[in-house]
Amino acid sequence: MGFERLEFSISQINMNGNCFIQTGRTLVIGICLFISTQYVAAQEIDLLLKGGHVIDPKNKISAKMDIAIHKGIIQKVASNISEKGAKKVVDVSRMLVSPGLIDIHTHVFTGPNAGFGHGSSSVMSDDFTFRAGITTVVDAGTSGYKTFPLFKEQIIDRSRTRVLAYLNVFAPGMVGTAAEQEDMQALKIEEADQTIKKYSDNIVGVKIGHYSGKDWKPFDAAAALAHANGRPLFVECHITEFSLEDQLNHMKSGDIITHAYENVSERMPVVDENGMVRPFVLDA
């Protein structure tokens, strides 16, 4: 499909209702949540998006369709919805319309400290999400059980973007010191488990990463904690003493490993020098 070159502009439509359209120089993305097939009469349509190419994998839609919106909620997705009675009609032909995108690896626990955990190396989610077509982000273990309540209060509860989190298996989260990932005294599994259960709507997994020790205890503890709570293990890079193959052997189906194609000394990428996926990666 060819897209017209468009001048950059942003039109936001009821952001609190989780619906907006973004236009870019080469394509247009329409972000629409709460899609339902409930019929809405023409006179009840506040906004009608006409002629866009709707891509909705969950509902197995990839076709030119219209979208009717009432009180910030998607009420109908269908071909050729009548414009009669619609308060506003927007021509989105030659544009893509999609549910909001999910960024599964971010660090958004901003604060006054150096580094990522409650620090200046993290970024504010709302500063980059909506303009990129993203409506949900997952923070990658920037907080541990000790710091998660502060993260929730200051970031999750105040963001317009939906913010979920992988809980760092180490208590302080990503504070950039040995205590972060090497101090076994900071490995408080019972407390972390209680935190996951208390904030089950916010915590979607357990993270291990930036670990240079030779003991498998933190890695396996993180995996056990995640799986016991029906959540995936999230393995970030910078685990210097364990090979990629060994890490995969300690993981299960549904777990996540990051920076998969990064060619760094501490860990080989998932593809070989010919760009082919390594056999043991396929086996995993």
Secondary structure, DSSP 8 states (H G I E B T S, - for coil): --------EEEE--GGGTEEEEE-SS-EEEEE-S-------GGG-SEEEEEEEEEEGGGTEEEEEEEEEETTEEEEEESS---TT-S-EEE-TT-EEE--EEEEEE---EEEESSSTTETTS--GGGTTGGGTEEEEEEES---TTTHHHHHHHTGGG-SSEEEEEEESSTT-S-SSHHHHT-GGG--HHHHHHHHHHTTTTEEEEEE-S---S-SHHHHHHHHHHHHTT--EEE-S--TTS-HHHHHHT--TT-EE-STT--BTTB--SB-TTS-B-HHHHH-
